Amino acid sequence: MDTFFGFAAVLITTLVALFAALALQGLLLRATLALMQPATTARRITHPAMERGTQLVAQAYAKAR
């Protein structure tokens, strides 16, 4: 009977630790996403002149080959 209570105590302790770790991981994931959101919403618009210049360089390179 003492072995059964020891096993039950280890099992319950393990389950409590598992749920605590999952809760902590969820909180850290939410915090990470909240901190990342300003970086993902402020996207810079590329300059059309740069894109056009890249196209011209690609065309010149293609003609040279």
Secondary structure, DSSP 4 states (H G I P E B T S, - for coil): -HHHHHHHHHHHHHHHHHHHHHHHHHHHHHHHHHHHHHHHH-PPPPPHHHHHHHHHHHHHHHHH-
